[in-house]
Amino acid sequence: MKMIKYLIIAILLFSLCYTAAAAPVKLIFDTDMGNDVDDLMALCMIHNLQKRGACELLAVTITKDHPQAAAFVDAVNTLYGYPDTPIGVVRNGAANEAGRFNLLADKKNPDGTLRYPHDLKSGADAPEATGLIRKILAQQPDGSVTIAQVGFFTNLDRLLKSKPDAVSSLNGRDLIAEKVKLLSIMAGAFQTVSWDTRHLEYNVKLDIPAAQNLANNWPAPIVWSGYEIGVAAAFPHVVIEQDLDYIEHHPLKEAYILFVPPPHDRPTWDPTAVLYAVMADRGYFDLSPVGTVTVENDAATLFRPARKGKKGLHRFLVMSPEQTTRVREAIVQLSVEPPPLK
């Protein structure tokens, strides 16, 4: 009888551990969709990871201040079978140009129907991002939300500065501290880039004050995917040319060609931040020691490891040649996996 009892206990413990390990990552995706095609790679990955049960996409928030950005995100969400994913947009953001491929949101077939059907026709009809993030966070269990930021720092800077409101009695900093488990950021540079030891990365440059505020005051752990990581694991252009013809129109293929036509291996900056956010325990990356990232006035990002006995909230991704091969393959497979075929 004792043996049976211990066996039952062991089975229950295994079941609990398995359930905990298999729980989907609760994810908010903050993107400047339209400024680079790697944002779209990352969104395709998220939906395919969501389909596998690896994550739950709580919302997409946008730091590109152009109405087509939200419409295009909604079109992609709809194509992948998640048309009701909440979308929030920045107001008075740092970049307001149209972008090279968000126009696909309005592209029509010869019969006048939308090539990529969707309901949200313009970002003007979407809620403001900061309020949406506050609402989403307030609804989630404590310490349960992961945020992948792959655009500018504007939305999360405003979240940090936000005041108590109808959805939460907490200010932004306290709400983040209570609800956010991890912030995975594509930003900065932490290794030499083309002999430049102070590479000024685009996402930081576009809103330096916001980046500085977040680096100084974000109260939850941050993992930075630096510029050098995405460059090392560049996306093979042959995949775009040959592997996406299982449907007549694929947004990743069309957007890639509109952005920079092949032959061109696009760096996978944003997908690396998403891959870590959702699959942090799979050994795709190593991490620096804990420490602190400082954003300087020229947009340079400086990492200092924590002194002995001191705590730090920041780390950055490190990738060996062997890991680079794995990361590239994972990003390719997760971004080109078909959406639900009709």
Buried (B, 14 or more C-beta within 10 A) or exposed (E): EEEEEEEEEEEEEEEEEEEEEEEBBBBBBBBBBBBBBBBBBBBBBBBBBBBEEBBBBBBBBBBBBBBBBBBBBBBBBBBBEBBEBBBBBBEEBBBEEEBBBBBBBBBEEEEEEBBBEBEBBBBEBBBBBBBBBBBBBBEBEEEBBBBBBBBBBBBBBBBBBBEEBEBBEBBBBEBBBBBBBBBBBBBBBBBEBEEEEEBBBBBBBBBBEBBBBBBEEBBBBBBBBBBBBBBBBBBBBEBBBEBBEEEEEBBBBBBBBBBBEBEBBBBBBBBBBBBBBBBBEEEBBEEBEBBBBBBBEEBBBBBEBBEEEEEBBBBBBBBEEEBBEBBBEBBBEBBBBEBEEE
